[in-house]
Amino acid sequence: MFIKRFRPFLIHLSLWIVILFFIPILPLNNSLMLICFIPILIVDLWLSFTLGLMLQLPAIRSYSKVPGHLISEEQDIDGYPVRWLRTSIQDSKPLAILIHGWNSKALNMEGRAKIYLDSGYNVILFEMRAHGGNMPVDHWAAMHVCHDFEKVMEIYSVNGWLDNGFIVHGHSMGGFIAQRGLRAELDTSANLKGVILESPVTSYSLINNRTCEVLRIPEFLHPWMMRRLLKHYNSMNDPHYQIRDINFLQSPQWGLPDAPTLLVQAKFDRTLGEKHWKHLVDVHSNADSNFNYHIVEELKHSQERSNEERDQLILDWMKEESLFF
């Protein structure tokens, strides 16, 4: 899979090797040609190499033992075993589904899950592929996880777990997955009662721009790199995972759940910055939706299994929306 990820770099490298091979036999000033070609070669190879770097894989982490009060289950989705953890399901209760962020795991949402357990909910902690207890993969993309989530939601629906209504809490990348997997046109969204987005990703273009900044790629090249990345991504994936255009990769085209939505945002978000949540606020303002947001000064983007202010904001919002059972 390394070859697929870095295929543009390998193709460009091969072409440059051919060009450099023929330079000495051309009836021109070779020294001058090299002076002209070397800077172009370096920039071209670096930009091609960064395309592979942008298709990151989750960090491989040691397996964590599942606590005794949780049940671990998995389902084969197109040849990949997708896992979730859950409490014992009581038929009379609604369901809360929690989705963790990038490079995290389902168990890291356990602290947040206490809010919903204490409020009368069954709880499921969904685990993204290649995270936590799931198998590693050769290639990871948000569309893969959205597909997984939509398929397991169908399983939850068949089991009757969504019948009493459900809410979803997505953190960071988990918030991005939630927005896609809960869009109104899906049958499984019929009983959706509320969405909590905690410091969520809202645009893959913004992720691309941030990655470009880290890689020291000039700002005027960011849109061009996004187009190259999308073309490279589509060449690696089956048609049902492919992306038709860049605008699809952000709210509202990505998905806008038709349910009361709460944004709880870390004020000093060193991972995503301010652009993601501001984009989401603009989207919901234009949609005139049932949307509330709070910027929490003492909340960090990650490592926040417990945060009293965040938890109280969620509880207050649940009370306003009559989501206690």
DAPE-V631386 format. One line per field, one symbol per residue. phi: phi as a letter, one per 20 degrees, with the letter a starting at -180 (. if undefined). A space follows every 50 residues. Layout:
BEGIN
phi=???
END
This chain:
BEGIN
phi=.gfffdfgfffffffffffffegfeeecfffffffffgffgfffffffff gfffefdfffcffdffgfeddecbcfdlncfedbdbefedgedfcdddcf efmdbgffefffffgeffendfccdfdfgmdleeffcebcbffffffgff fffffffffnfefenbccdddlfffffffffdfffegfegdfdacdddle fcbfffffffffffemegffegffffffffffgffecfgfdfdfbfffeb fegfqcgeagcddddffdefedmeffffffffffffeleeccbcddfeee fclcfcbffgffffffffffeldec
END
